[in-house]
Amino acid sequence: LAAAGLIGIALASACDVAMAGSGLPPLPAMGPSLRKAVAFQTSEQPGTIVIRKNEKALYLVTGPGQALRYQISVGRDGFGWTGT
C-alpha cells in the first residue's frame, strides 16, 4: 500500500512538471546538416513520415511538393521490420 502511495506521488509530480512546461530542460540544438527543407514529390498527405533506407533519410511531408529531410542511421538488412 505504501508503494502505491509513492507511485501516486511520483506520477503526480511528473504530471505537474509536464503541465508547467518551464521545468523541463531545453532540447539540444540540431545541427543544420541534420534537417533541411527540400522539394519532395509524393502523393502522401502532410504529416506523413517517409523513410528511404537507400538515402539514409527520413522525410516529414509538410505540404504539396515539400518536406523536411532528416539524416538517419539505418540498420543492416535482417534487423528490420515491415508494416504500419
C-alpha positions in Angstrom: 0.0 0.0 0.0 2.9 2.4 0.8 4.4 1.6 -2.6 1.1 2.6 -4.3 1.2 5.9 -2.5 4.7 6.6 -3.6 3.8 5.8 -7.2 0.9 8.1 -7.0 3.2 10.9 -5.7 5.7 10.2 -8.4 3.0 10.3 -11.1 1.5 13.5 -9.8 4.9 15.1 -9.7 5.6 14.1 -13.3 2.2 15.4 -14.4 2.9 18.7 -12.6 6.2 19.2 -14.3 4.7 18.3 -17.7 1.9 20.8 -17.2 4.2 23.5 -16.0 6.3 23.3 -19.2 9.0 25.6 -17.8 10.6 23.0 -15.5 11.8 20.9 -18.4 15.4 21.1 -19.7 15.8 22.6 -23.2 16.3 20.3 -26.1 19.9 20.3 -27.6 20.2 22.2 -30.9 20.1 20.1 -34.0 23.0 20.7 -36.4 21.9 22.4 -39.7 23.2 19.4 -41.7 20.7 17.0 -40.0 17.5 18.7 -41.0 16.8 20.5 -44.3 13.7 21.8 -46.1 13.6 20.1 -49.5 11.4 19.7 -52.6 9.8 16.2 -52.3 7.3 14.8 -54.8 4.9 12.4 -53.2 1.2 11.6 -53.1 1.4 11.4 -49.2 -0.5 13.8 -47.0 1.2 16.5 -44.9 2.3 14.9 -41.6 3.3 11.6 -43.2 6.7 10.2 -42.5 8.5 8.6 -45.4 11.8 6.6 -44.8 14.2 6.0 -47.7 16.8 3.5 -46.4 19.0 3.8 -49.5 19.3 7.6 -48.9 19.6 7.2 -45.1 16.9 9.8 -44.9 13.5 10.4 -43.2 11.2 12.8 -44.9 8.4 14.6 -43.0 5.9 15.7 -45.6 5.0 19.4 -44.9 2.9 20.2 -47.9 2.5 19.6 -51.6 6.0 19.0 -53.1 7.6 19.9 -49.7 9.2 18.0 -46.9 11.7 18.3 -44.1 14.6 15.9 -44.7 16.4 14.4 -41.7 19.6 12.3 -41.8 19.1 8.9 -40.0 21.1 5.8 -39.3 19.9 2.6 -40.9 20.5 -0.9 -39.5 21.8 -3.8 -41.5 19.4 -6.0 -43.5 17.9 -8.7 -41.4 17.4 -6.4 -38.4 14.4 -4.5 -39.8 10.6 -4.7 -39.5 7.9 -4.1 -42.0 4.3 -2.9 -41.7 2.5 0.1 -40.3 
